Amino acid sequence: MSRDNYGLDPDRPTRNRAVQSADESGHVDPTLEFEVDTTLPAGAVAVLRTTQAVRERAHALLARARRGESPWFRMGDDASALDEAARLVAETTRERFPWNNIPYHSRWRHFEAGGVDRRAQLDKLLGPSATPNERARAQIDLAVVSVLLDAGAGSQWHYVEPATDQRLARSEGLGVASFHAFTAGLFSSNPKRPLQADAAGLRSLVTDRLASAFQVSEVNPLLGLNGRAMLLRRLGEALQEQPEIFGEQGRPGGLFDELVGPFGPAAPPTAEVTAHEILTLLLDTLSGIWPAANSIDSLAADGSDSPGRIPSGDPALALGDCWRHSAVEGPGLTRGWMPFHKLSQWLTYSLLEPFEWAGVKVRGLDALTGLPEYRNGGLFLDTGVLVPRDPAFMDRTWKVGDEFIVEWRALTVALLDELAPRVRTQLNRTEAELPLACVLEGGSWATGRALAQRLRDGAPPIQIESDGTVF
């Protein structure tokens, strides 16, 4: 065998690095055979769907800001401001969890709003004959739908829970409203099996029915209602198109069977998954539901915009919560893209417990990143860790894809990584005892909300046009 057998011939050039590295006898470096070719759309998408890409690019933008090269932000008195932010987060964590058992940042915390154990309510509705795996599928159905409905509600909306008469707003209100919509069968096509979400039920979801379930009216408006309903209908289409993953009914709970096997662990804990495996499956199967027209095949090979080029519309090449930034470096088609996958990562955090409750060990929690949204991002603005270059930036309304917003979110991801060890030091905890998922819950999100309440009556620090699918 020779180099020519691999196409290393002047008339037959190749871009495969493994082949390019072949010696005269045709031997290749096996580690290079598995490198992703980012000059091809599929390879670039694979890279941009990793949290490694999220972290590396976020930290690169943070280093740029620290060098004073960002036109959007400057760093405050970095060390002392970040230490003060960590002190506030630790203080909030002690107040919220004085017994030291800090749970994951997860949608399930919102299902506990008002001190009500709604997971227990769901278990009761499922009945004593439901197996752990059947419960896991129902919990995943609920979590997926609820998280996709969890973008910012706005300051005017609230939900009154009929059974308790509790008035709940923002994330807690959205969580409880979605819980009751789920248990009422709003997302199921089978009246005899209301405790599920399935493709047919989601595809036929009428916006007015969702509005009714969330008590929306002229005096109780919910931001991005149409976008939320559209997102669930697109979810239904994606589930129906992938029966090999989601089953013939097209249930989100099929994620459990795909990762663990249809029979689950025979004797807990006999199955293991990683957090990133859950995220990767979500991104590979559901990236096409996001309405943002971000697709890798609309760019040239050097990462620049390709005028007049029309994306293929292939869901396998959809990027979702991934946005352009002029200072982001990267190989091939990944250049210029800053990925976040915030709702997909929020969903992954929210699926950790259903897997664990079914006896599955979930490892590698800190492979996930912090979530770049209003509360975590607001924490760093309100504590002076981040300072806008121009105060006028805070007075205008931005779009999600504007570079100012993209950079704010990226800096939030990187700063959460730096905040976490400082919080652990304050609380005398190890990384194993307090993973990032618990720092967020303890935590950074609640501190950001408290600061917003004190400074702006709960409003976010920056105004962003929202369609209910990112923020």
SVG drawing of the C-alpha trace seen along z (x, -y; Angstrom):
<svg xmlns="http://www.w3.org/2000/svg" viewBox="-61 -57 69 64">
<polyline fill="none" stroke="black" stroke-width="0.4" points="0.0,0.0 1.3,-3.5 0.3,-7.1 -1.5,-7.0 -3.9,-4.4 -5.3,-7.2 -5.7,-9.7 -2.5,-11.5 -1.9,-12.1 -1.6,-15.5 -4.7,-14.7 -6.7,-13.5 -6.2,-15.9 -7.8,-15.2 -8.6,-17.4 -8.7,-14.4 -6.0,-15.1 -5.6,-11.4 -4.9,-10.7 -2.7,-13.7 -0.6,-12.4 0.0,-9.0 3.6,-8.0 5.1,-6.5 3.9,-3.1 0.3,-4.3 0.3,-4.2 -1.9,-6.9 -2.2,-8.3 -5.4,-6.6 -6.3,-9.6 -6.6,-11.8 -9.1,-9.4 -11.7,-10.6 -11.2,-14.3 -14.2,-16.2 -13.8,-17.9 -15.1,-21.4 -14.8,-22.5 -17.9,-20.3 -21.3,-21.4 -22.0,-18.2 -18.6,-18.4 -19.0,-22.0 -22.4,-21.4 -21.0,-18.5 -18.4,-20.9 -20.8,-23.7 -23.2,-21.3 -20.5,-20.6 -20.3,-22.4 -16.5,-22.4 -17.1,-24.9 -19.4,-26.9 -16.9,-27.2 -13.8,-27.8 -15.3,-30.6 -16.9,-32.2 -13.6,-32.2 -11.9,-33.6 -14.3,-36.5 -13.8,-37.1 -10.0,-37.2 -10.6,-39.7 -12.7,-41.9 -10.1,-41.7 -7.5,-43.0 -9.8,-46.0 -10.5,-45.0 -14.3,-44.6 -16.3,-47.5 -19.3,-46.4 -18.1,-45.7 -15.3,-46.5 -14.5,-44.6 -15.2,-46.3 -12.8,-45.9 -12.6,-42.3 -11.3,-40.3 -13.1,-42.2 -16.3,-42.5 -16.3,-38.8 -15.5,-38.0 -18.4,-40.1 -20.7,-38.4 -19.6,-35.0 -20.2,-36.3 -23.8,-37.3 -24.4,-33.9 -23.1,-32.0 -25.2,-34.1 -28.3,-33.4 -27.5,-29.7 -27.2,-29.6 -30.6,-31.4 -32.4,-29.2 -30.8,-25.9 -29.8,-26.1 -29.9,-22.3 -27.0,-22.1 -28.8,-19.8 -28.7,-21.9 -30.6,-20.3 -29.9,-20.7 -30.9,-23.8 -33.9,-22.2 -37.5,-22.7 -38.5,-20.4 -37.7,-23.2 -40.5,-25.3 -42.9,-22.4 -42.2,-22.7 -43.3,-26.4 -45.3,-27.4 -44.1,-24.3 -46.3,-21.9 -44.8,-18.5 -46.2,-18.3 -44.0,-15.4 -45.8,-13.4 -49.1,-14.6 -47.9,-13.2 -46.9,-9.9 -50.3,-9.6 -52.0,-10.3 -49.8,-7.7 -51.0,-5.1 -49.2,-2.4 -48.9,-0.1 -46.7,-2.4 -43.1,-1.1 -40.1,-3.3 -39.4,-3.5 -43.0,-4.5 -42.8,-7.2 -39.5,-8.4 -41.1,-8.6 -44.0,-10.7 -41.6,-12.9 -39.5,-13.5 -42.6,-14.2 -43.6,-16.9 -40.1,-18.3 -39.5,-18.7 -42.8,-20.5 -42.5,-22.7 -38.9,-23.8 -39.8,-24.7 -42.5,-27.0 -40.1,-28.6 -38.9,-31.7 -39.4,-35.0 -43.1,-35.6 -42.9,-39.3 -43.7,-41.4 -47.5,-41.6 -48.4,-37.9 -49.3,-35.6 -51.0,-32.3 -53.4,-31.5 -53.4,-27.8 -57.0,-26.7 -56.3,-24.1 -54.2,-26.3 -55.2,-29.8 -51.5,-30.7 -50.7,-33.5 -47.4,-32.6 -45.5,-34.6 -42.5,-34.3 -40.7,-30.9 -42.7,-29.4 -46.0,-30.5 -45.0,-29.0 -43.8,-25.8 -47.0,-25.3 -49.3,-26.3 -47.5,-23.8 -47.8,-21.1 -51.5,-21.5 -51.8,-21.7 -49.9,-18.5 -52.0,-16.6 -55.2,-17.9 -54.0,-16.2 -53.5,-19.3 -50.4,-17.8 -51.8,-14.2 -53.8,-13.0 -55.3,-10.2 -58.1,-11.2 -57.6,-7.8 -53.9,-8.6 -53.7,-12.2 -50.4,-12.0 -48.2,-12.1 -47.1,-14.4 -47.1,-12.9 -46.5,-14.0 -50.2,-14.2 -51.2,-16.1 -48.4,-18.7 -48.8,-19.1 -52.5,-20.0 -52.0,-22.4 -54.1,-25.5 -52.7,-28.7 -56.0,-29.7 -56.1,-26.5 -52.6,-27.1 -53.6,-30.7 -56.6,-29.4 -54.4,-26.9 -52.1,-29.7 -54.9,-32.1 -53.8,-34.6 -56.1,-37.6 -55.9,-41.3 -55.2,-42.2 -52.9,-39.2 -50.6,-39.1 -47.9,-36.5 -44.9,-37.5 -44.2,-35.3 -47.4,-33.2 -47.5,-32.5 -43.8,-31.6 -44.3,-29.1 -47.3,-27.4 -45.3,-27.3 -42.3,-25.8 -44.5,-23.0 -46.0,-22.3 -42.6,-22.1 -41.6,-19.7 -44.5,-17.5 -43.3,-17.4 -39.8,-16.5 -41.1,-13.7 -43.3,-12.3 -40.4,-12.3 -38.1,-10.2 -40.0,-7.1 -36.7,-5.3 -36.0,-7.5 -39.4,-8.6 -41.5,-5.6 -44.6,-5.3 -46.5,-7.7 -43.7,-10.3 -43.2,-10.9 -40.3,-12.9 -39.9,-10.1 -38.4,-8.0 -35.2,-9.8 -35.0,-7.5 -35.3,-4.3 -32.7,-5.5 -30.1,-6.2 -30.9,-3.5 -32.7,-0.8 -36.4,0.0 -36.3,2.1 -34.1,-0.4 -31.9,0.7 -32.8,4.2 -31.6,3.4 -30.7,-0.2 -28.2,-1.5 -27.1,0.7 -27.2,-1.9 -25.1,-5.0 -25.3,-8.0 -23.4,-11.3 -25.0,-14.7 -23.4,-15.5 -24.9,-12.3 -28.3,-13.6 -27.6,-17.0 -26.1,-15.6 -29.2,-13.5 -31.4,-16.5 -29.4,-18.6 -29.2,-15.9 -32.9,-15.2 -34.5,-18.5 -32.3,-21.3 -34.7,-21.6 -37.5,-22.9 -35.9,-26.3 -37.3,-29.1 -34.0,-31.0 -32.8,-30.7 -29.3,-29.9 -27.9,-27.2 -24.3,-26.2 -24.7,-25.8 -25.5,-29.5 -21.8,-30.4 -18.7,-30.1 -15.9,-27.7 -13.9,-30.5 -16.9,-31.3 -17.9,-34.5 -21.4,-35.2 -22.0,-34.0 -24.2,-36.6 -27.2,-35.1 -26.6,-31.7 -29.8,-30.0 -29.6,-27.4 -30.8,-23.9 -33.3,-23.8 -31.9,-20.4 -32.7,-20.1 -29.4,-18.2 -27.6,-21.5 -29.7,-23.7 -27.8,-25.5 -30.6,-26.8 -29.3,-29.0 -26.0,-29.8 -25.2,-33.3 -22.7,-35.3 -20.0,-37.2 -17.2,-38.9 -14.5,-38.2 -15.1,-34.5 -12.4,-32.3 -12.7,-28.7 -11.8,-26.2 -13.6,-26.0 -17.3,-26.7 -17.4,-27.2 -15.6,-30.5 -17.7,-33.4 -20.3,-31.3 -20.9,-31.6 -23.1,-28.6 -25.1,-28.6 -27.9,-26.0 -29.4,-27.5 -32.9,-25.9 -31.4,-22.6 -29.0,-22.7 -31.7,-23.9 -33.7,-20.9 -30.7,-18.6 -30.4,-19.9 -34.1,-19.2 -33.8,-15.6 -31.0,-14.7 -33.5,-13.8 -36.0,-11.7 -33.0,-9.6 -31.7,-9.3 -35.2,-8.6 -35.4,-5.7 -32.1,-4.3 -29.8,-5.6 -26.5,-7.2 -25.8,-10.5 -22.1,-11.4 -20.2,-14.4 -22.5,-17.1 -20.0,-19.9 -19.6,-19.2 -22.7,-21.4 -22.2,-25.2 -23.9,-27.8 -27.1,-29.2 -26.8,-32.6 -30.1,-34.3 -31.5,-37.3 -30.8,-36.3 -27.3,-34.9 -26.3,-37.6 -28.0,-40.3 -26.0,-39.2 -22.7,-40.2 -24.1,-43.6 -25.7,-44.4 -22.5,-43.6 -20.3,-45.6 -18.3,-42.6 -19.4,-43.7 -19.8,-47.3 -21.2,-48.4 -18.8,-50.6 -21.7,-53.1 -24.4,-53.6 -26.8,-54.2 -26.6,-50.5 -28.8,-49.8 -31.5,-52.1 -32.3,-50.6 -34.1,-47.4 -31.9,-44.7 -32.5,-41.6 -31.2,-38.2 -28.8,-38.1 -27.2,-41.5 -23.5,-41.2 -23.9,-43.1 -26.4,-40.5 -24.3,-37.6 -21.2,-38.9 -23.2,-39.5 -24.3,-35.9 -20.9,-34.5 -19.3,-36.5 -22.0,-35.2 -21.1,-31.6 -17.3,-32.2 -17.9,-34.2 -20.1,-31.5 -17.2,-29.1 -15.0,-31.5 -17.7,-32.2 -18.4,-28.6 -15.0,-27.8 -15.3,-31.1 -18.7,-30.1 -17.4,-26.6 -14.7,-28.3 -17.2,-30.5 -19.4,-27.4 -16.4,-25.1 -17.6,-22.6 -15.7,-20.6 -16.6,-20.5 -18.1,-17.0 -20.2,-18.3 -21.3,-21.4 -21.3,-21.0 -22.2,-23.9 -25.8,-22.6 -26.1,-23.2 -24.2,-26.6 -26.8,-27.8 -29.7,-26.6 -28.2,-27.8 -27.4,-30.2 -26.5,-32.5 -29.9,-32.5 -31.7,-33.4 -29.2,-36.2 -29.6,-37.7 -33.4,-37.7 -33.1,-39.3 -30.9,-42.0 -33.3,-42.7 -36.2,-42.9 -34.3,-45.4 -33.0,-47.5 -35.7,-47.4 -38.8,-45.8 -37.8,-42.5 -37.2,-43.7 -34.2,-42.4 -31.2,-44.8 -31.3,-44.8 -34.4,-44.9 -34.5,-42.3 -37.2,-41.5 -38.3,-38.0 -40.3,-35.5 -40.5,-33.2 -37.9,-30.7 -34.5,-32.0 -35.1,-34.3"/>
</svg>
